[in-house]
Amino acid sequence: MRKQPSKKPKPANKANFACFACRRALKQIGSSARDPEIPQRPCPCPNCRSPMTRMGKYFKAPPSRATRQWLKVELLYCFGERFYLSNSGLSRTCRTLRSAIEHLTELGHSSAEIRDQLDRLKRLRGRPTKAI
């Protein structure tokens, strides 16, 4: 009888990373383990080589041409929102930049603080400031 080749199990343990400057995202295998004994591996951007931001297992990156969506994701990240729970509701409640600002306001952040951070991000990314 012929022996079947052993199949290696596919590691399903992947975390999503994003580079806000390049508007790129990727998954890194074996990176979402929560064992404190294991140091987190750095994940450099393949384009600019700067460290990528860990977004969580359930992050779905917008297309790279969707600059306002990337701005929305970066704004949410700056205020501590992460995509670790599949039922967090961020994808439903924060579909647009305006709804993300409303969501952050409901969480208790002041609208002036949100606008200041948004203006800083726009200047950092080289986008013209425009009223929302």
Secondary structure, 3 states (H helix, E strand, C coil): CCCCCCCCCCCCCEEEEEECCCCEEEEEECCCCCCCCCCCCCCECCCCCCECEEEECCCCCCCCCCHHHHHHHHHHHHCCCCCCCCCCCHHHHCCCHHHHHHHHHHCCCCHHHHHHHHHHHHHHCCCCCCCC
